Amino acid sequence: MKEKLQVKDLSYSYHELSGETLALSHISFEVRDGEFLAVVGPSGCGKSTLLSLLCGLLEPEEGAVLIDGIPREESSAVIGYMLQRDHLFEWRTVFSNVSLGLEIQKRLDDTARKELHQMLETYGLGAFQDSRPSQLSGGMRQRAALIRTLALKPDILLLDEPFSALDYQTRLSVCDDISSILRTRRKTALLITHDLSEAISVADRILVLSGRPGRVKTILNVEFAREYDRPLARRNAPEFSAYFNQLWKELRTDEDQTG
């Protein structure tokens, strides 16, 4: 499996009047084509900063981000970004919300409209295309946000704790739905999460960052038998607790060293 995304020796600092704060220090890793990588680490370790660097919202002070072997700034690859909040506009219908990106890019032709209608039907929102966001549950709103992102046909999808605003039961269900959708579509995805169980339930590999400044502590391969191919099923697998304990140990060790 070839490497879709490569991060090489990436460093970034925040500069304020009070001084310089090193957020990330010499980060290196890769994400293979079609792989689902989760990133965990203690609060303030630079997880969201990392996503901002990957998508170009911030420029690294050192290092490089490559997509298909090409520097990100020279690549034509489309990067999708899904945030904690769905950011649906109440004055627009569900369909006009999911089509917003295509509308802005002037790509909302008949073919695109047909594909959007199909995705809405497939992902359980077909009956709500003319509804307003306030008429949707939290999980349905997140599925709408995902469709809006997938409509742009991203080569890489960045997920910044997209389930954290949901109640626990809804979070489990929506995480199961969305991660299964991404696997079916073979999307290369990178998920930021503070929830270790969530990371284990969705990821092919888990990257563990140290406390600030964030450094790569370890990358854990996650493998489950075929009958545990969905996130909710993984939580019941015999290997699940071993992975959880391993991650917990990595994070606790970091806290002991920095505390």
PyMOL commands that set and color helices and strands:
alter all, ss='L'
color gray80, all
select helices_A, chain A and resi 47-55+72-74+94-98+100-104+110-122+126-128+133-135+138-150+168-184+196-202+226-228+231-234+240-258
alter helices_A, ss='H'
color red, helices_A
select strands_A, chain A and resi 3-16+19-32+36-40+62-67+70-71+79-82+156-160+188-192+205-209+216-221
alter strands_A, ss='S'
color yellow, strands_A
deselect
rebuild
show_as cartoon
